[in-house]
Each structure stands twice: as C-alpha cells, then as structure tokens.
Amino acid sequence: MCLETGERERVHYLPMLSLILPTYNEAENIPRIVPELEAILKEIPHEIIVVDDDSPDGTWRVARELSRGNDRLRVLRRVGRRGLSSAVIEGFLAAKGDVLGVTDADGQHDYALLPALYRTVKEKGGLAIGSRYTAGGSVGEWDGRRQWMSRMATGLARRLCRVPVTDPMSGFFAVARSVFEGVLPRLNPKGFKILLDLLLHVPRGTPGAELPYTFRSRTLGQSKMSFTVQLEFLEELFDATLGRFLPLTFVKYCLVGAMGMVVTLLGLRAAVVVLALAGWRDDFLVELLAGIEAAIVFNFLLNNIWTFGRQRLRGWGAVLGFIRYNAVCLVGALATLSVASSLRSGGIDEFLSVAAAGFLGAVWNYTMSRLFTWTA
C-alpha cells in the first residue's frame, strides 16, 4: 500500500528531545554519564545540553572535549551566573527540541526511564515526572532524617501546585515546549526546584503523569544539598504565596534589622566595658553610637550576603556601598526619631508611636538601600 506524502511524514516524524544537564563540579561524572545517556536515547532524536555554572573543577572543559565531533552534545558555560533553576531555564531557551527534559549529572536518577518520560509527553503533552513517591518509587538509601525533611517539604509544596502530583520536588522530568513557553514570563530563576515553579504556574488541567523510579546513591563527587539550598526552598515557597503581596527582600531586610537591634545592645554593652577598662568616664551617647555603628556594620554584611545576595557588592563597590548604607541609615534614624516625637506629642501612645516610626524607618531604609546601595 502506497502512503501519501503527508501520511509518510506523520509516520516518520518524531519530535526531538532536548535533555538539559545542569552541572557544577561534576567533572568526574560527565565522562561516564554522557555515553550512558546517548546509549539509552539512541532510538530517539535528541540533543544533550550541559549547562555548567563555571565549575572550578572544569566540568565545562571536560564536557566540551566530549562534544568535539558530536553534534548531539552541546555545552553552555555560564560565567558570573549561578543557580539550578536559571541554568535549566537557560538550557530550555537554547534547546531545539519540542520535548524538554531535565536530569542530574550525578547518576542518582534512573536514566533508563528517559524514553518513557519522552513518550508520555510526546503522546499526552503536559509534563511527565520521574517520581520517588508514587507507587513503585523509592528514595533509596536515604537516612530517616533526610526522608522526614523531604516528605515535609514535599507536603508543603503539593498544597500549592496546580497539577496534583506526589513528587513536585523532583529534578527528573520532561515537559512539552509549549507548556514551558506558556509560563516562561512567570518563572522564578532564583529557585532551585524548577519543576515546582512550573507546577505553580501551569494552567489547571495540564496533563501531569508520574513514572516511578528509585533514587540512587551518588558514587562520585559531592552532594549539592546544603543548608543554603534548603533555605532557598523556603524562600521559593514564600515567593509563591505571600511574596505576591510582600517582597521577600523586604521581609529579609526587616529580619536582619531585628537582629541588628540585638547587635546594638551588645555593641553598647561592649563599649561600656571598653570605656571602663580604658579608665574613661561613662558616656551614654558615645556608647550608644558605638552600638548603632556595630549594628550598621552587621546589617550591611548580612544584607550584602543574604538579602541582596544576587546584587552582592565586592571590592571597592562594597566599600562605597557601605558608605552609602551608613548615610541611608543616618537619615532613616533621624526621620524615625522625628516621626516618633511628632506622634508622641500628638497624644499617640508611646509604644504605638515608636512602632509606627520604626516601620516607616524600615521602609525608608529598604527603599533607599535599593536605590543607592544595592542598585543592580
């Protein structure tokens, strides 16, 4: 039987799978992972894109050597940029395929599941997820503490997802390009769980299939699961909920300010001790100024590292930023005192006067810090 041209094209056409491998310090793993992936995907039109965050161990260099003469392997070296979600998004944007996939380069995912993930998206659209928590899946050899933490985080995340799945924290999945591009403007590149971000923004009713797999133990290299990563997850959940109404950076700025109040008291007490040891007379104003400056130094350092970590100041930029921050805080302190005095003289309760003035001072310091200190 002779097929018409259109029918032949429909029979033979297979959408390409673009598989993204976000990497950082995986130079030992890449030489064995890439051949394994290529063998598994040999029957599927595919490309593999290694997106490396300028690894100190030269992962990008090793991957680039492997790509010589291999049109199916591409390497993106990101200099001055870091983060799992942003790496995956950048890889997706550079991809050619209609089906976009993600897996780790540490050998902990069951790569044999990739063809099934690909077929599921090809046939049904939406997302296909390698799941540790659906029937038949497992977290492998995790200890009790890590299992408890993972299930707690997963439980929190599931309540927010628009597609009901058991493992929204998985880093092993495939998604239709059309689905990714539909939510791209709303994705948060600061997070480390890109699947969770997708599930928070895709339209309700988007197909979401889960395929079970057993999470394997890492054999080479070091785990990227750290306190910082866990903190970023909590920040991502805040951004997805309350962050729509209250900027996360403002909340972090206020938390730093609250800790700074403790530092002020400690600095004041230290100044009292120093003056006493030096045999100088007790001077409350000098001691208070010492405490305030200690808090300013503490707040600047912590804000620079944490609150505005993505605009972190270094070198002379940090020195100039610290000078600007001092000026901002000085004006803010004077404004806070003025507002508190005005409210108190107007008959407002002392506590309410100080609280209102303190809040206005925090808003002033935050706004001016964004405009004049951490401007990037």
Kinemage of the C-alpha trace (Angstrom):
@kinemage 1
@onewidth
@group {chain A} dominant
@subgroup {mainchain}
@vectorlist {calphas} color= white
{ca met a 1} P 0.000 0.000 0.000
{ca cys a 2} L 1.356 3.400 -1.000
{ca leu a 3} L 1.191 6.198 1.611
{ca glu a 4} L 0.538 9.774 0.657
{ca thr a 5} L 3.366 12.240 1.355
{ca gly a 6} L 1.582 13.776 4.372
{ca glu a 7} L 0.908 10.331 5.845
{ca arg a 8} L 4.581 9.305 5.417
{ca glu a 9} L 5.683 12.458 7.256
{ca arg a 10} L 3.300 11.728 10.133
{ca val a 11} L 4.567 8.169 10.397
{ca his a 12} L 8.268 9.034 10.406
{ca tyr a 13} L 8.337 12.307 12.302
{ca leu a 14} L 9.438 12.115 15.916
{ca pro a 15} L 9.809 15.295 17.979
{ca met a 16} L 13.297 15.941 19.301
{ca leu a 17} L 14.110 15.547 22.989
{ca ser a 18} L 16.378 18.255 24.371
{ca leu a 19} L 17.865 16.930 27.610
{ca ile a 20} L 19.374 19.507 29.954
{ca leu a 21} L 22.152 18.541 32.380
{ca pro a 22} L 22.721 21.395 34.856
{ca thr a 23} L 26.176 20.865 36.350
{ca tyr a 24} L 28.509 22.208 38.988
{ca asn a 25} L 31.715 20.335 39.854
{ca glu a 26} L 30.749 17.142 38.029
{ca ala a 27} L 33.988 16.649 36.059
{ca glu a 28} L 34.301 13.077 37.347
{ca asn a 29} L 30.749 12.120 36.387
{ca ile a 30} L 30.314 13.702 32.947
{ca pro a 31} L 32.622 11.272 31.018
{ca arg a 32} L 30.608 8.259 32.146
{ca ile a 33} L 27.138 9.850 32.218
{ca val a 34} L 27.083 11.248 28.668
{ca pro a 35} L 27.836 7.906 26.914
{ca glu a 36} L 25.232 6.188 29.101
{ca leu a 37} L 22.601 8.776 28.163
{ca glu a 38} L 23.435 8.547 24.465
{ca ala a 39} L 23.091 4.782 24.529
{ca ile a 40} L 19.689 4.999 26.238
{ca leu a 41} L 18.433 7.673 23.822
{ca lys a 42} L 19.851 6.182 20.611
{ca glu a 43} L 16.379 5.435 19.175
{ca ile a 44} L 15.101 8.945 19.939
{ca pro a 45} L 16.001 12.157 18.082
{ca his a 46} L 17.792 14.055 20.816
{ca glu a 47} L 20.363 16.555 21.916
{ca ile a 48} L 22.101 16.808 25.292
{ca ile a 49} L 22.896 20.265 26.623
{ca val a 50} L 25.312 20.555 29.517
{ca val a 51} L 24.712 23.871 31.309
{ca asp a 52} L 27.641 24.447 33.640
{ca asp a 53} L 27.964 27.231 36.212
{ca asp a 54} L 31.673 27.772 35.525
{ca ser a 55} L 32.687 24.856 37.740
{ca pro a 56} L 36.073 25.246 39.462
{ca asp a 57} L 36.833 21.617 38.607
{ca gly a 58} L 36.476 22.375 34.869
{ca thr a 59} L 33.293 20.385 34.228
{ca trp a 60} L 32.582 22.631 31.234
{ca arg a 61} L 36.031 21.852 29.802
{ca val a 62} L 35.536 18.090 30.138
{ca ala a 63} L 32.089 18.330 28.527
{ca arg a 64} L 33.451 20.476 25.714
{ca glu a 65} L 36.084 17.839 24.915
{ca leu a 66} L 33.365 15.196 24.768
{ca ser a 67} L 31.352 17.385 22.388
{ca arg a 68} L 34.087 17.527 19.742
{ca gly a 69} L 32.746 15.685 16.721
{ca asn a 70} L 29.445 15.015 18.493
{ca asp a 71} L 26.638 17.179 17.111
{ca arg a 72} L 24.224 15.850 19.709
{ca leu a 73} L 26.182 17.256 22.658
{ca arg a 74} L 26.302 20.995 23.368
{ca val a 75} L 27.877 22.907 26.256
{ca leu a 76} L 26.835 26.215 27.796
{ca arg a 77} L 29.351 27.691 30.223
{ca arg a 78} L 27.747 30.334 32.437
{ca val a 79} L 30.205 32.858 33.856
{ca gly a 80} L 29.015 35.119 36.666
{ca arg a 81} L 25.668 33.333 36.921
{ca arg a 82} L 24.701 30.505 39.206
{ca gly a 83} L 21.591 28.608 40.239
{ca leu a 84} L 19.813 25.409 39.262
{ca ser a 85} L 16.537 26.894 38.040
{ca ser a 86} L 18.180 29.617 35.994
{ca ala a 87} L 20.533 27.044 34.454
{ca val a 88} L 17.614 24.844 33.393
{ca ile a 89} L 15.664 27.820 32.011
{ca glu a 90} L 18.710 28.945 30.034
{ca gly a 91} L 19.141 25.417 28.702
{ca phe a 92} L 15.480 25.210 27.683
{ca leu a 93} L 15.758 28.534 25.850
{ca ala a 94} L 18.794 27.294 23.924
{ca ala a 95} L 17.164 23.934 23.111
{ca lys a 96} L 15.904 22.869 19.671
{ca gly a 97} L 13.507 20.135 20.784
{ca asp a 98} L 9.738 20.043 21.198
{ca val a 99} L 10.139 17.917 24.339
{ca leu a 100} L 12.370 19.380 27.048
{ca gly a 101} L 13.890 17.140 29.700
{ca val a 102} L 15.991 17.580 32.829
{ca thr a 103} L 18.141 15.167 34.777
{ca asp a 104} L 21.090 15.399 37.151
{ca ala a 105} L 24.632 14.569 36.114
{ca asp a 106} L 25.466 12.693 39.309
{ca gly a 107} L 23.981 9.292 38.409
{ca gln a 108} L 21.268 9.377 41.065
{ca his a 109} L 18.386 9.372 38.594
{ca asp a 110} L 17.361 6.232 36.706
{ca tyr a 111} L 18.244 7.298 33.166
{ca ala a 112} L 16.538 4.201 31.735
{ca leu a 113} L 13.247 5.995 32.457
{ca leu a 114} L 14.002 8.807 29.976
{ca pro a 115} L 12.432 7.142 26.889
{ca ala a 116} L 9.194 6.593 28.828
{ca leu a 117} L 9.167 10.216 30.015
{ca tyr a 118} L 9.716 11.337 26.436
{ca arg a 119} L 6.950 9.108 25.038
{ca thr a 120} L 4.482 10.262 27.682
{ca val a 121} L 4.971 13.937 26.807
{ca lys a 122} L 5.005 13.164 23.071
{ca glu a 123} L 1.665 11.365 23.295
{ca lys a 124} L -0.163 13.297 26.037
{ca gly a 125} L 1.570 16.671 26.248
{ca gly a 126} L 1.996 18.454 29.579
{ca leu a 127} L 4.574 17.057 31.969
{ca ala a 128} L 5.970 13.633 32.780
{ca ile a 129} L 7.763 13.305 36.114
{ca gly a 130} L 10.158 10.724 37.480
{ca ser a 131} L 8.644 10.243 40.937
{ca arg a 132} L 10.128 8.854 44.136
{ca tyr a 133} L 6.793 8.924 45.945
{ca thr a 134} L 4.277 7.452 43.521
{ca ala a 135} L 3.510 3.726 43.785
{ca gly a 136} L 6.645 1.768 42.903
{ca gly a 137} L 9.024 4.670 43.559
{ca ser a 138} L 11.570 4.961 46.358
{ca val a 139} L 14.087 7.357 47.893
{ca gly a 140} L 16.579 4.512 48.086
{ca glu a 141} L 19.111 4.599 50.913
{ca trp a 142} L 18.235 7.960 52.459
{ca asp a 143} L 18.501 8.068 56.237
{ca gly a 144} L 15.446 8.798 58.388
{ca arg a 145} L 16.285 12.493 58.851
{ca arg a 146} L 16.555 13.194 55.126
{ca gln a 147} L 13.380 11.223 54.411
{ca trp a 148} L 11.475 13.230 57.019
{ca met a 149} L 12.756 16.565 55.695
{ca ser a 150} L 11.961 15.610 52.107
{ca arg a 151} L 8.425 14.470 52.897
{ca met a 152} L 7.744 17.606 54.919
{ca ala a 153} L 8.976 19.851 52.089
{ca thr a 154} L 7.058 17.804 49.532
{ca gly a 155} L 3.863 18.048 51.592
{ca leu a 156} L 4.153 21.834 51.732
{ca ala a 157} L 4.848 22.099 48.010
{ca arg a 158} L 1.990 19.805 46.941
{ca arg a 159} L -0.593 22.104 48.521
{ca leu a 160} L 0.436 24.900 46.160
{ca cys a 161} L 0.649 23.002 42.858
{ca arg a 162} L -1.943 23.411 40.119
{ca val a 163} L -1.342 19.860 38.917
{ca pro a 164} L -1.801 17.117 41.549
{ca val a 165} L 1.434 15.116 41.753
{ca thr a 166} L 3.205 13.191 44.504
{ca asp a 167} L 6.745 14.468 43.842
{ca pro a 168} L 6.734 18.179 42.878
{ca met a 169} L 10.342 18.464 44.115
{ca ser a 170} L 11.696 16.021 41.538
{ca gly a 171} L 14.618 17.139 39.417
{ca phe a 172} L 13.906 14.436 36.833
{ca phe a 173} L 11.149 15.251 34.341
{ca ala a 174} L 10.128 16.147 30.804
{ca val a 175} L 7.802 18.916 29.653
{ca ala a 176} L 6.285 19.982 26.354
{ca arg a 177} L 7.950 23.097 24.958
{ca ser a 178} L 4.546 24.739 24.548
{ca val a 179} L 3.859 24.324 28.284
{ca phe a 180} L 7.237 25.791 29.251
{ca glu a 181} L 6.914 28.748 26.909
{ca gly a 182} L 3.385 29.430 28.144
{ca val a 183} L 4.553 30.069 31.715
{ca leu a 184} L 8.068 31.373 30.978
{ca pro a 185} L 7.350 35.037 31.894
{ca arg a 186} L 6.184 33.968 35.372
{ca leu a 187} L 9.006 31.585 36.272
{ca asn a 188} L 11.367 32.451 39.113
{ca pro a 189} L 15.022 31.949 38.121
{ca lys a 190} L 16.173 32.311 41.739
{ca gly a 191} L 14.869 28.961 42.922
{ca phe a 192} L 16.470 25.531 42.750
{ca lys a 193} L 13.362 23.441 42.025
{ca ile a 194} L 12.307 24.349 38.501
{ca leu a 195} L 9.627 21.621 38.392
{ca leu a 196} L 7.897 23.106 41.436
{ca asp a 197} L 7.949 26.514 39.766
{ca leu a 198} L 6.351 25.048 36.639
{ca leu a 199} L 3.665 23.294 38.682
{ca leu a 200} L 2.878 26.557 40.469
{ca his a 201} L 2.158 28.373 37.209
{ca val a 202} L 0.870 25.948 34.561
{ca pro a 203} L -2.873 26.146 33.822
{ca arg a 204} L -5.067 23.840 35.873
{ca gly a 205} L -5.897 20.735 33.899
{ca thr a 206} L -2.427 20.488 32.329
{ca pro a 207} L -1.628 16.765 31.880
{ca gly a 208} L 0.770 15.541 34.557
{ca ala a 209} L 1.922 11.917 34.569
{ca glu a 210} L 4.265 10.320 37.120
{ca leu a 211} L 6.527 7.358 36.468
{ca pro a 212} L 8.142 5.608 39.465
{ca tyr a 213} L 11.876 5.280 39.928
{ca thr a 214} L 14.301 4.562 42.770
{ca phe a 215} L 16.657 7.366 43.746
{ca arg a 216} L 20.220 6.049 43.680
{ca ser a 217} L 23.197 6.944 45.855
{ca arg a 218} L 25.887 9.227 44.468
{ca thr a 219} L 29.117 7.365 43.705
{ca leu a 220} L 31.373 10.271 42.669
{ca gly a 221} L 31.517 13.941 43.637
{ca gln a 222} L 29.750 15.743 46.459
{ca ser a 223} L 26.058 16.312 47.141
{ca lys a 224} L 24.696 19.816 46.456
{ca met a 225} L 22.051 19.504 49.208
{ca ser a 226} L 23.088 22.116 51.764
{ca phe a 227} L 21.536 24.469 54.313
{ca thr a 228} L 21.608 27.199 51.656
{ca val a 229} L 19.612 25.036 49.251
{ca gln a 230} L 17.052 24.247 51.962
{ca leu a 231} L 16.754 27.954 52.786
{ca glu a 232} L 16.245 28.756 49.095
{ca phe a 233} L 13.356 26.260 49.033
{ca leu a 234} L 11.591 28.076 51.886
{ca glu a 235} L 12.175 31.373 50.103
{ca glu a 236} L 10.710 29.894 46.925
{ca leu a 237} L 7.553 28.852 48.795
{ca phe a 238} L 7.258 32.336 50.293
{ca asp a 239} L 7.635 33.907 46.841
{ca ala a 240} L 4.884 31.650 45.511
{ca thr a 241} L 2.432 32.613 48.262
{ca leu a 242} L 2.910 35.744 50.376
{ca gly a 243} L 5.575 37.051 48.021
{ca arg a 244} L 2.858 38.279 45.672
{ca phe a 245} L 1.859 40.814 48.315
{ca leu a 246} L 5.058 41.401 50.309
{ca pro a 247} L 8.518 41.321 48.672
{ca leu a 248} L 10.769 38.634 50.107
{ca thr a 249} L 13.729 41.016 50.118
{ca phe a 250} L 11.789 43.403 52.379
{ca val a 251} L 10.987 40.596 54.820
{ca lys a 252} L 14.650 39.544 54.874
{ca tyr a 253} L 15.711 43.170 55.332
{ca cys a 254} L 13.399 43.502 58.348
{ca leu a 255} L 14.661 40.238 59.847
{ca val a 256} L 18.223 41.495 59.520
{ca gly a 257} L 17.126 44.759 61.132
{ca ala a 258} L 15.615 42.854 64.069
{ca met a 259} L 18.895 41.003 64.579
{ca gly a 260} L 20.654 44.352 64.296
{ca met a 261} L 18.736 45.602 67.336
{ca val a 262} L 20.303 42.797 69.377
{ca val a 263} L 23.728 43.718 67.977
{ca thr a 264} L 23.103 47.342 69.008
{ca leu a 265} L 22.546 46.282 72.616
{ca leu a 266} L 25.614 44.022 72.565
{ca gly a 267} L 27.708 46.790 70.984
{ca leu a 268} L 26.528 49.291 73.581
{ca arg a 269} L 27.436 46.891 76.376
{ca ala a 270} L 30.861 46.219 74.824
{ca ala a 271} L 31.502 49.971 74.596
{ca val a 272} L 30.673 50.334 78.308
{ca val a 273} L 33.245 47.665 79.158
{ca val a 274} L 35.912 49.191 76.873
{ca leu a 275} L 35.445 52.685 78.317
{ca ala a 276} L 35.663 51.292 81.840
{ca leu a 277} L 38.855 49.353 81.088
{ca ala a 278} L 40.375 52.439 79.468
{ca gly a 279} L 39.574 54.481 82.550
{ca trp a 280} L 37.380 56.939 80.641
{ca arg a 281} L 34.221 58.415 82.043
{ca asp a 282} L 30.907 56.749 81.299
{ca asp a 283} L 29.315 58.478 78.279
{ca phe a 284} L 25.972 57.039 77.171
{ca leu a 285} L 25.933 58.911 73.850
{ca val a 286} L 29.336 57.518 72.816
{ca glu a 287} L 28.307 54.036 73.927
{ca leu a 288} L 25.011 54.259 72.018
{ca leu a 289} L 26.742 55.471 68.850
{ca ala a 290} L 29.207 52.569 69.125
{ca gly a 291} L 26.307 50.115 69.424
{ca ile a 292} L 24.486 51.659 66.467
{ca glu a 293} L 27.581 51.541 64.268
{ca ala a 294} L 28.195 47.911 65.236
{ca ala a 295} L 24.628 47.147 64.121
{ca ile a 296} L 25.118 49.049 60.855
{ca val a 297} L 28.244 47.009 60.076
{ca phe a 298} L 26.441 43.759 60.952
{ca asn a 299} L 23.338 44.678 58.938
{ca phe a 300} L 25.344 45.724 55.906
{ca leu a 301} L 27.341 42.490 55.831
{ca leu a 302} L 24.301 40.230 56.283
{ca asn a 303} L 22.171 42.186 53.805
{ca asn a 304} L 25.011 42.041 51.292
{ca ile a 305} L 25.388 38.274 51.660
{ca trp a 306} L 21.753 37.241 52.145
{ca thr a 307} L 19.066 39.854 51.491
{ca phe a 308} L 20.680 41.216 48.328
{ca gly a 309} L 22.912 38.257 47.598
{ca arg a 310} L 22.188 38.399 43.874
{ca gln a 311} L 23.381 42.025 43.790
{ca arg a 312} L 26.246 41.347 46.186
{ca leu a 313} L 28.820 44.123 46.370
{ca arg a 314} L 32.524 43.257 46.220
{ca gly a 315} L 35.815 45.100 46.408
{ca trp a 316} L 35.622 48.871 46.142
{ca gly a 317} L 31.953 48.539 45.292
{ca ala a 318} L 31.379 47.128 48.780
{ca val a 319} L 33.366 49.967 50.377
{ca leu a 320} L 31.352 52.628 48.529
{ca gly a 321} L 28.153 50.713 49.234
{ca phe a 322} L 28.953 50.657 52.953
{ca ile a 323} L 29.441 54.441 52.954
{ca arg a 324} L 26.104 54.926 51.185
{ca tyr a 325} L 24.437 52.492 53.586
{ca asn a 326} L 25.698 54.484 56.559
{ca ala a 327} L 24.249 57.670 55.062
{ca val a 328} L 20.904 55.984 54.384
{ca cys a 329} L 20.718 54.622 57.948
{ca leu a 330} L 21.664 58.014 59.438
{ca val a 331} L 18.856 59.783 57.596
{ca gly a 332} L 16.492 56.941 58.479
{ca ala a 333} L 17.385 57.179 62.176
{ca leu a 334} L 16.804 60.939 62.226
{ca ala a 335} L 13.485 60.517 60.410
{ca thr a 336} L 12.401 57.770 62.815
{ca leu a 337} L 13.163 59.961 65.843
{ca ser a 338} L 11.301 62.903 64.284
{ca val a 339} L 8.199 60.845 63.442
{ca ala a 340} L 8.128 59.182 66.874
{ca ser a 341} L 8.419 62.550 68.622
{ca ser a 342} L 5.686 64.085 66.477
{ca leu a 343} L 3.291 61.191 67.089
{ca arg a 344} L 4.002 61.188 70.802
{ca ser a 345} L 3.456 64.935 71.104
{ca gly a 346} L 0.155 64.471 69.265
{ca gly a 347} L -1.130 62.234 72.046
{ca ile a 348} L -0.409 58.847 70.427
{ca asp a 349} L 0.568 56.021 72.787
{ca glu a 350} L 4.346 55.768 73.278
{ca phe a 351} L 4.563 52.154 72.088
{ca leu a 352} L 2.433 52.834 69.000
{ca ser a 353} L 4.447 55.954 68.213
{ca val a 354} L 7.741 54.056 68.314
{ca ala a 355} L 6.304 51.071 66.381
{ca ala a 356} L 4.863 53.278 63.609
{ca ala a 357} L 8.043 55.330 63.355
{ca gly a 358} L 10.139 52.152 63.312
{ca phe a 359} L 8.082 50.694 60.470
{ca leu a 360} L 8.374 53.887 58.433
{ca gly a 361} L 12.109 53.914 59.135
{ca ala a 362} L 12.423 50.314 57.906
{ca val a 363} L 10.529 51.165 54.706
{ca trp a 364} L 12.753 54.218 54.189
{ca asn a 365} L 15.996 52.282 54.760
{ca tyr a 366} L 14.882 49.429 52.499
{ca thr a 367} L 13.780 51.731 49.680
{ca met a 368} L 16.876 53.915 49.827
{ca ser a 369} L 19.147 50.867 50.083
{ca arg a 370} L 17.605 49.508 46.885
{ca leu a 371} L 18.043 52.867 45.150
{ca phe a 372} L 21.516 53.847 46.324
{ca thr a 373} L 23.353 50.812 47.745
{ca trp a 374} L 22.260 47.569 46.054
{ca thr a 375} L 21.230 49.054 42.727
{ca ala a 376} L 21.914 46.166 40.326
